[in-house]
Amino acid sequence: MPTDSSIDARAQQIVDEFALFDDWMGRYEYLIEMGKDIPRIDDAYKTDAHKINGCQSNVWVRADTHDGRLRFTGDSDAMITKGLAALLIRVLDDQPPEAVVQADLNFLDDIGMREHLSSTRNNGLQAMVRQMKARAARLSAA
Amino acid sequence: MAQAPPADVSFDVAAVRRQFPALAQEVYDDTPLVYLDNAATTQKPQAVIDRLQTFYAEENSNVHRGVHRLSQQATDAYEDARRTLAAFIGAPSPETVVFTRGTTESINLVAQTFGRSTFQDGDEIVLTAMEHHANIVPWQLLQRDIDLTLRVVELTDRGALDMQAFAEALSPRTALVALPHISNTLGTVNPVADVVEAAHARDIPVLVDGAQAAPHRPLDVAALDADFYAFSGHKMFGPTGIGVLYGKAEHLAAMPPYQGGGDMIDTVSFERTTFAEAPHKFEAGTPNIADAIGLAAAAQWMMDHDRAALAAHEDDVLAYATDRLSQRPGVRLVGTAPEKASVLSFVLDDVHPYDAGTVLDRLGIAVRTGQHCTEPLMDRLGLPGTIRASFACYNTRADADRLAEGLDRVQQLFG
């Protein structure tokens, strides 16, 4: 674990990791590997309430708080989508809700994946970001 | 499955491909495009692109009203386009060809005019389990006002229409049979002539959704005797936003107008409006003049070729691709009806269709993944979707090879 666990620091670490790959295939493989380590949502929560609208594959993300910090779990039936969810969770998990609401997630542009994703999948990624932030905002207000 | 026979050597696919500028490009800067999403939309030949350019550069004007030279030219070109489309589908007269925005609008038009004026509470509409949403939702919209039942004819295990079930679905309350000529998801070619004959024996009209047939099979609506035949321009090498509804003259004459406004009227006063005859009765407002003319250029492009040879070449590529994929471990074909055209739908063991589609895309191979706007069919098959490769006359066996090689990469990555 890095000593600095801020959202920006974690994002930078992911950017550095993706920079090790000079071809898109390697980046995909790495993304798929990341998906395998996703903190998995309990099947009981795979309901419409936790489904992300806007993705063409099924993807669920659940937000909870623990000691004032957010805990995200998720899953998807498509592995690339699951990798993208894992990427976001890695950056946003165990953060104060306010930090997630305010997070600048420009790192998604810097990992060289966006240009390889179709616009529908990019829309799905944006939907994931929006809904994770919306859940953080709700938990922050609660 | 036996190796498919080689393509008819008289068909010069390289010469055909050269006429489609979009096919020559590279995607992601460095990868030659393999375009296998033709069931969604086809690429356009230079003849169509040029025709649109000429219209806008030299002929652009509104139709049917102007007395000036350009308006007369545009009117002539627009009505010539109708004649060309009538010839393309074997319609008995140009007046039976209504320009619409496409198949979807054509079916909605029939529902909202023919359906609304002739269906009664208790009537039944017979559809098939392979229906595109465009041939489901218009009838459901009508159910808000008329107590209609939709009867769905099931498919065989191979994805063919169950003709026994079809015969049993017809009843004295059947007001219409509506079915696709060719399934956009399974590629099944339906025996529409048999369907029309069986329905007509009981005086039941038939609407055929020809969206997937127009680019792949010679059409003869007069011989088919269908009451309505709908298709889209962009799926047959023409522009988007234009399509055709063919209707038998007696139906079109009896059907009330669909939308109100210029071009569909005869005389208007604040007390009373009289309507133009079909087909103009159904073409309110300024029509899509340029694209109707562009669509006629596409139809003419097809008629300038040996359409039987185009179809034979496509069937060869489909058979070759089917052969290659059916031998692959981990591939399951979805839809193996005895009569098929253009479409190869499949799923991979343990690989989600979207994952496969994403990687194929990065390899320059454009396929469609998902439900293909046939959600009820996917529910019946118990699939989240399929990967669909759909071919047109410009595709080659080499394209099928690239697809197979792409699937090697997909299966390596997700295996």
Interface residues (C-beta under 8 A of the other chain):
Chain A: W24 M25 Y28 E29 I32 Q56 S57 N58 D77 A78 M79 I80 T81 E115 H116 L117 S118 R121
Chain B: Y28 V351 H352 Y354 D355 G357 T358 V359 D361 R362 T369 G370 P384 R409 L413 F414
